[in-house]
Amino acid sequence: MSHFPIQKFRNLRTPFYYYDADLLSATLAALKEAAPEKEFCVHYAIKANTNPRILKIIADNGFGADCVSEGEIRVALDAGFEPAKIAFAGVGKSDEEIEYAIECGIGCFNVESVPELELINEIATKKDKTIDIALRVNPNIEAHTHHYITTGLKENKFGIALEMLDDAIAYCTGQPRLRLTGLHFHIGSQITTNKPFALLCEKINEITAQYSARGIDFSSINVGGGLGIDYKNPDANPIPDFASYFDTFRKNLKIQPGQTVHFELGRSIVAQCGSLITRVLYVKSGLEKKFVILDAGMTDLIRPALYQAHHHIQNLTSTSTETDTYDVVGPICESSDCFGTDEILPITVRGDLFAIRSAGAYGEIMASQYNCRKLPGSIIS
Ligand SMILES: *Cc1c(COP(=O)(O)O)cnc(C)c1O
């Protein structure tokens, strides 16, 4: 699957993101097969990658969008996502963002607190609109992922604690401008076993059964995203195992008659189709180590520095049959600007092109201009 157009790369200014449109389309086809539209509503989590050409391909395939800011709603609408299939999430929506989202007629607000409900109610009343609300519940589930991307534990800032859900529901019930349609959950990201998702299903079953017994039913359940990808072996596993992921929900979630089930997948849709392409500036010998110094750094791909993530590193142009051991680093003035330590690579020289793999999610969109650097470009083919 990693047939890079290396000749084309040679003349381009590095670093840049390369996206494999065929792999993205194949991933979307696999996703649709595993989650037929009649059965499940899949929203793409826009925050993972907002490259307009990527968004357009996903929108053209009929998926919904999960947005966390006014800017994301704008790029989603520009790319052709249907307003009714847009959910607006986030723990800190501003007044302007709520007004904008209401004007666009988005499908649903995923709400994280009573003060937020109060503000939405105030704005909806002023605009004489009725708003669909899903309450984000913090289910207190361990996702077994990096603690910066665990979101469903009691101590996380996200969602409404179960103990406080009654109050939020009672508030909605008393407001004619708010229509409580569902509950929303999201326990974390880069989750690589189905166990946490099965636990989430059990928790949801418990919660919905308790409310059902009191005469409160929800027409939608949103289980969030978080399905992980194989960062170690991008070529062996270019498409995540969507079938077993969705089967976990089929088997474990007690779906009530008429209830729709929503998913918000980001990383699993776009990560493997993207690579950061970068040139070797120098190979530098230290006292004990050799360093490959790339022209891409943490400003172009921050995941290693931010989450101690490791992306597979590939020398695309070396013809050497021998290997050496290198630390692969960027040019930024931070020691965390390191893509890999003790990487075994073919003998590397100045000018070699490298691919930092599985960079299609939380890559380009998280790029910054720290050190007054240019933002990376992108190509798709
Ligand atoms: C980030 C996020 C997602 C997408 O997560 P992935 O791990 O990329 O699938 C979905 N829902 C919410 C609420 C999020 O914050």
The ligand as an SDF file (V2000), in Angstrom:
LIG
                    3D

 15 15  0  0  0  0  0  0  0  0999 V2000
  -11.4640   13.5190   19.4360 C   0  0  0  0  0  0  0  0  0  0  0  0
  -12.8610   13.0680   19.5510 C   0  0  0  0  0  0  0  0  0  0  0  0
  -13.3520   12.1020   18.6710 C   0  0  0  0  0  0  0  0  0  0  0  0
  -12.4850   11.4000   17.6450 C   0  0  0  0  0  0  0  0  0  0  0  0
  -11.5270   10.6140   18.2650 O   0  0  0  0  0  0  0  0  0  0  0  0
  -10.6300    9.5940   17.3990 P   0  0  0  0  0  0  0  0  0  0  0  0
   -9.7870    8.9440   18.4300 O   0  0  0  0  0  0  0  0  0  0  0  0
   -9.8460   10.3890   16.4400 O   0  0  0  0  0  0  0  0  0  0  0  0
  -11.5530    8.6330   16.7380 O   0  0  0  0  0  0  0  0  0  0  0  0
  -14.6810   11.7590   18.7680 C   0  0  0  0  0  0  0  0  0  0  0  0
  -15.4950   12.3370   19.6780 N   0  0  0  0  0  0  0  0  0  0  0  0
  -15.0570   13.2760   20.5390 C   0  0  0  0  0  0  0  0  0  0  0  0
  -16.0000   13.8750   21.4950 C   0  0  0  0  0  0  0  0  0  0  0  0
  -13.7270   13.6640   20.5000 C   0  0  0  0  0  0  0  0  0  0  0  0
  -13.2940   14.5710   21.3690 O   0  0  0  0  0  0  0  0  0  0  0  0
  1  2  1  0
  2  3  1  0
  2 14  2  0
  3  4  1  0
  3 10  2  0
  4  5  1  0
  5  6  1  0
  6  7  2  0
  6  8  1  0
  6  9  1  0
 10 11  1  0
 11 12  2  0
 12 13  1  0
 12 14  1  0
 14 15  1  0
M  END
$$$$
